[in-house]
């Protein structure tokens, strides 16, 4: 579609992005974060259908809330040093 007037663009670097948190769950600061098919953030895991989006910048407790009642800020870019329980 060809524009016939200016269009306002919203822009973000995509470094820190908020995601709505799934219901009945807690996302802990420093944890891996995934999103499900509905677009809700949840603790990261190697589960079919989940998409890894980054690392949680804070703890968000939505254990008593509806899906999307709270959001978690996720760092999506950069180098992050982590310690793992097992070798990768």
KAQUI-V758480 format. One record per residue. BURIAL is I if it has 24 or more other C-alpha atoms within 12 Angstrom, else O. D_LAST is the distance of its C-alpha to the last C-alpha in Angstrom with 2 decimals. Layout:
BURIAL & D_LAST
BURIAL & D_LAST
This chain:
O & 47.10
O & 49.03
O & 49.37
O & 52.90
O & 52.01
O & 49.31
O & 46.22
O & 44.41
O & 40.68
O & 38.16
O & 35.32
O & 32.14
O & 29.53
O & 26.88
O & 24.97
O & 25.64
O & 26.61
I & 27.95
I & 27.05
I & 29.15
I & 27.46
I & 27.70
I & 30.22
O & 29.62
I & 26.24
I & 24.92
I & 22.41
I & 21.35
O & 21.29
I & 17.93
I & 16.26
I & 14.79
I & 17.86
I & 18.66
I & 22.16
I & 23.84
O & 26.49
O & 29.13
O & 27.39
I & 26.72
I & 23.75
I & 21.84
I & 18.73
I & 15.60
O & 14.31
O & 13.20
O & 16.91
O & 19.14
O & 21.46
O & 19.55
O & 18.90
I & 16.48
I & 18.87
I & 17.41
I & 17.47
I & 20.46
I & 22.87
O & 24.77
I & 25.06
I & 27.13
I & 28.68
I & 30.13
O & 30.30
O & 34.08
O & 34.43
O & 34.80
I & 32.15
I & 32.36
O & 34.42
I & 31.94
I & 29.58
I & 26.36
I & 25.82
I & 22.47
I & 21.28
I & 20.38
O & 20.33
O & 19.47
O & 16.72
O & 15.21
O & 13.70
O & 11.58
O & 10.50
O & 7.99
O & 9.28
O & 6.46
O & 3.78
O & 0.00
